[in-house]
């Protein structure tokens, strides 16, 4: 047998803006996987491999991330419009399961509430339903440069974030390098998730899984318990991680998601 060719990168154009996505292929049931801030669709490579041929994982680089173009704004309406356009573009034979981490999880349950016809089941990976106001916890990225003349110069400029981004920097067509996210856009986007999202979380009734990190900075255990108690058809799995569940315990996340999907 030949080596796994890996995911196929494809794109669609929305209002003159490129939305890029990875399609891990196969003929299995569709699963749309949505990353969080500072990340991209490739972060689901391990999960896609673990789920195997039974699931076709499609992981977009959400607006302003990875290979997708920057957008004029980062409201929930904008993110959801991209997801609806992508699902329609894919011409799937059935509604996908929608999984999301952090920002992606918020977008996922908003989509399920607004367009239940497009979501067969929901997996929330440590995405809260309430974020207090105040300064963005990602404010530290605002002063980072978006581009630099050399790769090493850009890595030096991001300091402690170097391990997170060193494999995801993008070369620029005209020369130089850029981050896989725009610092100012990131702060704007994160600020726009602050507030209460209870109505959207309980606004759908498809089967759902909440995966919570026991040391999560975003979803305290009390909030996770309340989320499961208030929403029907929802189960909770707690893993011994912080907020970055897929990064800290990829096998644990894959096991939890796999068992949930097997029971659908």
N, C-alpha and C positions, 0 to 999 in steps of 0.2 A: 504493500500500500504506500502511496505517496505521502509526503508530509502535509500536514494541515496547512492550507494556504493562508489561513487567518481571515480576519474580517475584510470585507470590501468597503472601501470608502466611496460614498456617493453624496450627491447634494441636490437640492432643489432651490429655486429662486422664489423669494417671497417679497413682493414690492421692491424688486431690484436688489435685494439683499440675499446673500448666499447663506443657506442653512446646511451645514455639513453633518453627515451621520455615518456611523459604522454599522454595517449589517453583517452579523456573524453567521448568517446563512442557515441552511437546512430547511427541511419541510415540516418542522414541528410547529406547535402553536406559537403565536407571536407574543413577545414580551418586550415592551418599551421601557428602557432603563434610563433614568434621568439623574445626572450627576448634580453635585452641589457646587457652591462657589469655589473658585480657585482650581476647579477640576475640569474634566472633559469625558466624552463618551468612552475613551479607551480605558478608563478606570474600571470598567465592567468586564475586562478581558478574562479575569480569573473566574468570575461568576458565570459568564457565558460558557466557558470550558467545562465547568463543574456541572452545569445543567444538562449538557450533552445534546444529542440530536432531537430530544423530545421538545426542545424549545428553541425558537428562532429569536435570538436577542438582537434588538435594534437599539442602538445607543447614540442619540444625537449629541453633538456639541451644541448646547443651548446658546441662544443669541449672546454674542460677545465673548464666547469661550472657544478655545481650541481653534479649529479651522473655520468656524462660522464667523461671519462678518459682525462688526459692532452694529448696534441698533440705536435709534434715536432715543428710546426709553426702555425701561426695564420693569414695567408694571406687570401685574398678574395677567391683565388682559393681553398684553403683548406676548408674554411667554405662552399663554394658552392658545392664542391664535397660531403661533408657530407649530404647536403640537397638533392642533386640528389639521392644519395644512399638511403636516408630515404624514399623519395617519391616512388622510385622504389620498395623498400621493402614493402611498405604499399599496393601495388597493387590496388590503387584507381581506381574507374570506371570513374572518370573525374578529370581533373586537379584541384588542390585546389586553393582557394583564399589564398594568402600569406600575412600575416600581420606581421609587425615587429616594435619594438620600438628601437630607437637609433641604436646601433650596428646591431640589428636584422632588423631594417628598411633598413639600407644600404645593408645588405646581401639580403634582399627581393627584392629590385629594381635591384640589380646586377643580381640576379637569373632571374628576368623577362626579362632583356635585353639579357642575354646569352642563356636562355632556355625558350622562350616564350611558347613553347608547354607544359610546366609544370606549368604555372601560368595563372589562369583564370581571376583574378582580384588582385589588389594590395592595401594594406592599409599601409600607412607610418605614424607611430606615432612618430612625432617629430624627424625624422632622417634627418640630413642636407645633402646638396650636396656639401658643401664646408666647410672644417675645416682648419684653418690656421696652419702652422707649429709651432714649438716651443715645450716647455716642455709639457708633457701630463698632462691634468687636473686631471688625476688619479694617478699622481706620488706619492701622499701622501700614497698610499697603499703599495708602494714598500718595505718599512721597516717593514711592519707588519709580524708577524710570520705566517706561513702556518698551523703549527700544535702546539699543546700544550698537556701536560699530562692530564689536566683536562679542562672541559668545561668552568669553571669560570675563569681559568687562561687565556684561549684564549680570552674570552669576555673582560677581563680587558685589554688585550694587544691591542685590536682594538679601545679602547677609544670611540670616538664619533660615530663610526660606529656600536656600540653595538645594538641599536634598529633595525638596518637594517638586521643584521645577526644572532641575537640570536635564531631565530626560524628555521634557515637553516643550522646550523653547522652539520657536519657529524661525527659520531663515527668511529674510525679506527678499523679494524679487530684485530690488535695486541694490542689495547688499546690506549687511548688518543682520541683527537678530531682534526678535520681539518676545515678550512674555505671551503665554497662552490665554491671558486675560488682560483687560485694561484696568489699571489700578483705580482710576476715578470711576469707571463704570461699575466696578465691583463694589465700591462703597455705596454708590447710588442704589444698586440692585439690592444689596443686603439691607439697607435702611428701609427699603420699600416692603420688606417682609415683616417689619416690626408691627406689633398690634395683635389683635385677637382674631383667630381663624376658626373658632368653634363651629360656627354655622356651616362652614364648608366641610369641616371634618365629619360632622354628623349628617351632612346633606346628601349622602349616598348610602345605599344599603347593600352594595355588592360585597362578597366575601373580602375580608381584609386581614392583613398581618401587620403588626407593629413590632419592629425589632428595635429594642432600646439598649443603649450602652449603660451598664450599671454605674459608670462614672461619667456619664454624659454631661457636658457643659451646656447643652441645649435643651434636653428633655429630662428634668428631674424625675425620679421614680414615682413621686406622687402624681405628677402630671401624666405620666404614662399609664398609671393605674386608672386615673379618671378618664383618659381617652378611651380605654377599652371598656370601661363601665358605661360610658355614655353612648357609644356607637355599637349598634347591633352587628352580629356576624363578624366580630373582630376578636382575634386572639393575640396574645402578647408573648414574645420570646425576649428574654433579657440575656445579654452576653456580657462577659467581663471585659468591657472595653470602655474607652471614652467615646466622644461623639463620632470619631472617625472609624466607624464599625468595620467597613469593608477593608480598610487599610490595616487595622490592628488585628482583626480576626477574620480573614477572608474565608477560611474553611468553615468557621462557625456560621457566618452569614450564609454561605452556600448551602449548608445543611438545613438551616432554618427555612430558607426560601424554597429549597427543594422539597422538603416535607410538606410545606403549605401548598405548593403547586400540585403535588401528588394527590392531595385530598380534594382538589376542586372537582 
